[in-house]
């Protein structure tokens, strides 16, 4: 399998990229060899070449079958030539249905390139082991029975909005999107599985020393202990990653995406005016959010409904609230209409949220719009 490693960093992390990812891939065949298999099955399936993306070096896409986009100490929202160039390249790879594995920055740059959003985390840097909850799609994609997965992390940015058509692999209290799948050819992870291979430990500890002043003594020691715990998932992660690169992902079962509605969308007739092809309209319960009147809708001014003298021009929205829960509408729309949905709701954050049937029989995830005010009336 012709595999291009796109190295997106030249610093303390970048010097280790190849020395971590190559052992991750090239030692995978020993899993078959350990079982006594001979011949073709025991040979290394990967032919790997590394490219310095920051130097604007990107290979002809047709020369490779799979692409691994590494982490970086840069941010996906930085306005730099190499980042803009990489975004264009990712869009081309996506159109060609080339297999893409994005790691940390690679996860974030795939989101930005394909229409999502990345932001700096309000709590700053996270470094060390973190366990997150796998979504139903995450368990199916990674072929796992467990509800949780532990990875090593080093990041201060996060994907705040997934691109159209993306499905979340899972979430944690720190990060609402711990990974994504798009179609059967793109898999991304916010964590760093490569830290567990080759010179990964050396790289991890070098970065830890670099970030020690930001973390403080307690978090630094916790990160050191977490490395050895993370090693427990080493072979599991290797198996999942190499399986994806060689075989791709299973196609999603459903060609429809659940949508969560509130306000006027609690009426099926109103929902159909925006989503004429919706199916399976029903009421459900949304937990972890509360209703608020804080969305200053421009249409209120266009239709002269807004009352400027009393500042009555906000419509119903929602915001995260750990103890909140209320009734919502849930319905499914065709996946090909997701692009239009994202474009129509561009002023909102769009995130996956868990909804449960009123009888408690089933919990699934749907897309939810919520508004975050970035200004105030003077």
C-alpha positions as CSV (number, residue, x, y, z in Angstrom):
1,X,0.0,0.0,0.0
2,X,1.6,3.2,-1.2
3,X,1.4,5.5,1.9
4,X,2.4,9.2,2.1
5,X,3.2,10.6,5.5
6,X,2.5,14.4,5.5
7,X,4.8,15.8,8.2
8,X,3.3,19.1,9.4
9,X,5.9,20.1,12.0
10,X,9.6,20.7,11.9
11,X,10.2,21.1,15.7
12,X,10.4,18.9,18.7
13,X,7.5,16.8,17.5
14,X,8.2,16.9,13.7
15,X,11.6,15.4,14.0
16,X,10.0,12.2,15.4
17,X,7.0,11.9,13.0
18,X,8.6,9.3,10.6
19,X,10.3,7.5,13.5
20,X,6.9,7.0,15.2
21,X,4.6,6.4,12.2
22,X,6.8,4.0,10.2
23,X,7.2,1.6,13.1
24,X,3.5,1.8,13.8
25,X,2.8,0.6,10.2
26,X,5.8,-1.7,9.4
27,X,5.6,-3.7,12.6
28,X,1.9,-4.5,12.1
29,X,2.7,-7.5,9.9
30,X,4.3,-9.3,12.9
31,X,0.8,-9.7,14.3
32,X,0.1,-12.1,11.5
33,X,3.6,-13.6,11.8
34,X,3.2,-14.3,15.5
35,X,0.2,-16.5,14.6
36,X,2.5,-18.6,12.4
37,X,1.2,-17.4,9.1
38,X,3.7,-17.4,6.2
39,X,4.0,-16.0,2.7
40,X,2.1,-13.0,1.5
41,X,0.2,-12.4,4.8
42,X,3.5,-12.0,6.8
43,X,5.0,-9.4,4.5
44,X,5.0,-5.7,5.2
45,X,1.9,-4.3,3.3
46,X,3.1,-0.7,3.4
47,X,5.5,1.3,1.2
48,X,6.0,4.6,3.0
49,X,7.4,8.0,1.9
50,X,7.5,11.1,4.1
51,X,6.9,14.7,2.9
52,X,7.7,18.1,4.5
53,X,4.4,19.9,4.2
54,X,5.6,23.1,5.7
55,X,8.1,23.4,2.8
56,X,5.1,23.2,0.4
57,X,6.2,19.7,-0.6
58,X,3.1,17.6,-1.5
59,X,3.3,14.5,-3.7
60,X,1.1,13.9,-6.7
61,X,-2.0,12.3,-5.3
62,X,-2.3,9.6,-7.9
63,X,1.1,8.2,-6.8
64,X,-0.3,7.1,-3.4
65,X,-3.2,5.1,-2.0
66,X,-3.3,6.5,1.6
67,X,-2.2,9.7,3.3
68,X,-1.4,10.2,7.0
69,X,-1.5,13.8,8.2
70,X,0.6,14.3,11.3
71,X,0.3,16.5,14.3
72,X,1.8,20.0,14.5
73,X,2.6,22.7,17.0
74,X,0.8,25.1,14.6
75,X,-2.9,25.8,14.6
76,X,-5.3,24.8,11.8
77,X,-6.8,28.3,11.7
78,X,-3.4,30.0,11.2
79,X,-3.2,32.0,7.9
80,X,0.0,30.5,6.5
81,X,0.7,29.5,3.0
82,X,1.5,25.9,3.8
83,X,-1.8,25.5,5.7
84,X,-3.8,27.0,2.9
85,X,-2.0,24.7,0.4
86,X,-2.6,21.7,2.6
87,X,-6.3,22.5,2.8
88,X,-6.6,22.6,-1.0
89,X,-4.8,19.3,-1.2
90,X,-7.1,17.7,1.4
91,X,-10.1,18.8,-0.6
92,X,-8.6,17.2,-3.7
93,X,-7.9,14.0,-1.9
94,X,-11.4,13.9,-0.6
95,X,-12.9,14.3,-4.1
96,X,-10.7,11.4,-5.2
97,X,-11.8,9.3,-2.3
98,X,-8.2,8.7,-1.2
99,X,-7.8,7.2,2.3
100,X,-6.8,9.9,4.9
101,X,-5.8,9.4,8.5
102,X,-5.6,12.6,10.4
103,X,-3.8,12.8,13.8
104,X,-4.3,15.7,16.2
105,X,-3.5,18.7,14.0
106,X,-4.3,16.3,11.1
107,X,-7.7,15.8,12.6
108,X,-8.3,19.5,12.9
109,X,-7.0,20.5,9.5
110,X,-9.3,17.9,7.8
111,X,-12.2,19.5,9.6
112,X,-11.2,23.1,8.5
113,X,-10.5,22.0,4.9
114,X,-13.9,20.4,4.5
115,X,-16.0,23.1,6.1
116,X,-15.7,22.6,9.9
117,X,-14.4,24.9,12.6
118,X,-11.4,24.7,14.9
119,X,-10.9,27.0,18.0
120,X,-8.4,27.5,20.8
121,X,-9.6,25.7,23.9
122,X,-10.7,28.0,26.7
123,X,-8.7,25.8,29.2
124,X,-5.5,25.9,27.2
125,X,-3.2,22.9,26.8
126,X,-4.2,19.3,27.5
127,X,-1.3,17.0,27.7
128,X,-1.4,13.3,28.8
129,X,-3.8,10.4,28.9
130,X,-7.5,11.0,28.4
131,X,-10.3,8.5,28.2
132,X,-13.4,9.4,26.1
133,X,-16.8,8.0,25.4
134,X,-17.1,6.3,22.0
135,X,-20.2,7.1,20.1
136,X,-22.3,4.4,18.5
137,X,-20.7,5.3,15.2
138,X,-17.2,5.2,16.8
139,X,-17.8,1.7,18.2
140,X,-19.0,0.5,14.8
141,X,-16.2,2.2,12.9
142,X,-13.4,0.9,15.2
143,X,-15.2,-2.5,15.6
144,X,-15.1,-2.2,19.4
145,X,-17.5,-3.5,22.1
146,X,-16.1,-1.1,24.8
147,X,-17.8,2.2,25.3
148,X,-14.6,4.0,26.2
149,X,-11.1,4.4,24.6
150,X,-8.0,5.9,26.2
151,X,-5.4,7.9,24.1
152,X,-2.5,10.1,24.7
153,X,-3.1,13.8,23.9
154,X,-1.2,17.0,23.3
155,X,-3.4,19.9,22.1
156,X,-4.7,23.3,22.9
157,X,-7.1,23.5,19.9
158,X,-10.2,21.5,19.2
159,X,-12.8,20.9,16.5
160,X,-15.8,23.0,17.6
161,X,-17.9,22.1,14.5
162,X,-17.6,19.1,12.3
163,X,-17.7,19.5,8.5
164,X,-20.8,18.5,6.6
165,X,-21.2,14.7,6.4
166,X,-18.8,13.9,9.2
167,X,-19.8,11.5,12.0
168,X,-18.3,11.8,15.4
169,X,-16.2,9.0,16.9
170,X,-16.8,10.1,20.4
171,X,-16.5,12.9,23.0
172,X,-15.2,13.8,26.4
173,X,-15.7,16.6,28.9
174,X,-12.7,18.3,27.4
175,X,-13.5,17.8,23.7
176,X,-16.9,17.4,22.0
177,X,-15.3,15.7,18.9
178,X,-12.5,13.2,19.7
179,X,-12.4,12.0,16.1
180,X,-14.4,11.8,12.9
181,X,-15.2,9.5,10.0
182,X,-16.3,10.9,6.6
183,X,-17.6,8.4,4.1
184,X,-15.5,5.2,4.0
185,X,-12.2,6.9,3.3
186,X,-11.4,9.4,6.1
187,X,-10.7,8.7,9.7
188,X,-9.3,11.3,12.2
189,X,-8.3,11.2,15.8
190,X,-7.7,14.1,18.2
191,X,-5.3,11.8,20.1
192,X,-1.8,10.6,19.3
193,X,-1.6,6.8,18.7
194,X,1.9,7.2,17.2
195,X,3.3,8.2,20.7
196,X,3.2,4.5,21.5
197,X,5.6,3.4,18.7
198,X,9.3,3.8,17.7
199,X,10.7,7.0,19.3
200,X,7.2,8.0,20.6
201,X,8.1,7.8,24.3
202,X,11.2,10.0,23.7
203,X,9.0,12.5,21.8
204,X,6.2,12.4,24.4
205,X,8.7,13.1,27.3
206,X,10.5,15.8,25.3
207,X,7.2,17.6,24.7
208,X,6.2,17.1,28.3
209,X,9.5,18.8,29.5
210,X,8.7,21.7,27.0
211,X,5.2,22.2,28.4
212,X,6.0,21.6,32.1
213,X,5.7,25.2,33.1
214,X,2.2,25.4,31.5
215,X,1.0,22.2,33.1
216,X,2.3,22.6,36.7
217,X,3.9,19.8,38.8
218,X,0.8,17.8,39.5
219,X,-0.4,17.6,35.8
220,X,3.1,16.9,34.7
221,X,3.4,13.9,37.0
222,X,0.0,12.7,36.0
223,X,1.0,12.8,32.3
224,X,4.2,10.8,33.0
225,X,2.1,8.1,34.8
226,X,-0.5,8.2,32.0
227,X,2.0,7.2,29.3
228,X,2.4,3.7,30.7
229,X,-1.3,3.3,31.0
230,X,-1.7,4.4,27.4
231,X,0.6,1.6,26.3
232,X,-2.2,-0.9,27.2
233,X,-4.0,0.1,24.0
234,X,-0.9,-0.1,21.8
235,X,-1.7,-3.2,19.8
236,X,-5.4,-2.3,19.6
237,X,-4.8,1.1,18.0
238,X,-2.2,-0.4,15.6
239,X,-4.7,-3.0,14.5
240,X,-7.5,-0.4,13.9
241,X,-5.3,2.0,12.1
242,X,-3.7,-0.5,9.7
243,X,-7.0,-2.1,9.0
244,X,-8.4,1.2,8.0
245,X,-5.5,2.1,5.8
246,X,-5.5,-1.2,4.0
247,X,-9.3,-1.9,3.8
248,X,-11.0,1.4,4.4
249,X,-14.1,1.8,6.5
250,X,-17.4,0.0,6.2
251,X,-20.0,2.2,4.6
252,X,-22.4,3.8,7.1
253,X,-25.7,1.8,7.4
254,X,-27.9,4.8,7.1
255,X,-28.1,7.4,4.3
256,X,-30.0,9.7,6.6
257,X,-28.9,11.9,9.5
258,X,-31.0,12.6,12.7
259,X,-31.7,16.3,13.3
260,X,-32.7,17.8,16.7
261,X,-35.3,20.6,16.5
262,X,-36.8,22.9,19.1
263,X,-39.1,26.0,19.0
264,X,-41.1,26.1,15.8
265,X,-39.6,22.8,14.7
266,X,-41.7,21.0,17.4
267,X,-44.4,21.3,14.8
268,X,-44.1,18.7,12.0
269,X,-45.7,21.1,9.5
270,X,-43.1,23.8,10.4
271,X,-40.3,21.3,10.2
272,X,-41.3,20.1,6.8
273,X,-41.3,23.7,5.5
274,X,-37.5,23.7,6.1
275,X,-36.9,19.9,5.6
276,X,-39.5,18.7,3.0
277,X,-37.8,15.2,2.8
278,X,-37.7,14.5,6.5
279,X,-38.8,11.1,7.8
280,X,-39.5,9.6,11.2
281,X,-40.7,12.8,12.9
282,X,-41.1,12.2,16.7
283,X,-40.7,13.8,20.1
284,X,-37.6,13.0,22.1
285,X,-35.7,14.2,25.1
286,X,-32.5,16.2,25.0
287,X,-30.2,16.1,28.0
288,X,-27.2,18.3,28.8
289,X,-28.7,21.5,27.4
290,X,-31.2,24.2,28.4
291,X,-33.4,26.7,26.4
292,X,-32.4,30.4,26.4
293,X,-33.7,33.4,24.5
294,X,-30.4,34.8,23.2
295,X,-30.3,34.4,19.4
296,X,-30.6,37.8,17.7
297,X,-32.2,36.7,14.5
298,X,-31.7,39.0,11.5
299,X,-35.1,38.0,10.0
300,X,-36.8,39.8,12.9
301,X,-35.4,43.1,11.6
302,X,-36.1,42.2,8.0
303,X,-39.8,41.6,8.8
304,X,-40.0,44.5,11.3
305,X,-40.9,42.2,14.1
306,X,-38.0,43.3,16.4
307,X,-38.7,45.9,19.0
308,X,-35.5,47.9,19.4
309,X,-36.8,50.1,22.1
310,X,-37.3,47.2,24.5
311,X,-34.5,45.1,22.9
312,X,-37.0,42.3,22.2
313,X,-35.4,40.7,19.2
314,X,-34.0,37.4,20.4
315,X,-35.4,34.0,19.4
316,X,-35.1,30.7,21.2
317,X,-31.8,28.9,21.3
318,X,-30.0,26.4,23.5
319,X,-26.8,26.3,25.4
320,X,-25.0,23.5,27.3
321,X,-26.2,22.9,30.8
322,X,-25.1,19.7,32.7
323,X,-28.4,19.2,34.5
324,X,-30.7,20.5,31.8
325,X,-33.2,18.4,29.8
326,X,-36.3,19.2,27.7
327,X,-38.5,17.9,24.9
328,X,-37.3,18.3,21.4
329,X,-38.4,17.2,17.9
330,X,-36.2,14.5,16.2
331,X,-36.4,13.6,12.6
332,X,-34.1,12.2,9.8
333,X,-33.0,14.0,6.7
334,X,-31.1,12.5,3.6
335,X,-27.4,12.8,4.1
336,X,-27.1,14.6,0.7
337,X,-29.0,17.5,2.3
338,X,-26.5,18.0,5.1
339,X,-24.4,20.5,3.1
340,X,-27.5,22.8,2.6
341,X,-28.3,22.4,6.3
342,X,-24.9,23.6,7.3
343,X,-25.0,26.5,4.9
344,X,-28.4,27.6,6.1
345,X,-27.4,27.5,9.7
346,X,-23.9,29.0,9.3
347,X,-24.3,31.4,12.2
348,X,-24.7,28.6,14.7
349,X,-22.4,26.0,16.2
350,X,-23.6,22.6,15.0
351,X,-22.7,19.7,17.2
352,X,-23.7,16.1,17.9
353,X,-25.9,15.7,20.9
354,X,-27.5,12.6,22.5
355,X,-31.3,12.3,22.3
356,X,-33.3,9.6,23.9
357,X,-36.8,8.2,23.0
358,X,-39.5,9.2,25.4
359,X,-39.9,5.7,26.7
360,X,-36.1,5.5,27.3
361,X,-35.8,2.5,24.9
362,X,-33.1,4.0,22.7
363,X,-30.4,6.7,22.8
364,X,-28.8,8.0,19.6
365,X,-27.0,11.2,18.4
366,X,-28.4,14.0,16.3
367,X,-27.2,17.3,15.0
368,X,-28.1,20.3,17.1
369,X,-27.8,24.0,16.4
370,X,-26.9,26.3,19.3
371,X,-25.9,29.9,19.3
372,X,-23.0,31.4,21.1
373,X,-23.1,35.2,21.3
374,X,-19.8,36.8,20.3
375,X,-21.1,40.4,20.8
376,X,-23.3,42.4,23.0
377,X,-25.6,45.4,22.3
378,X,-24.0,48.7,23.3
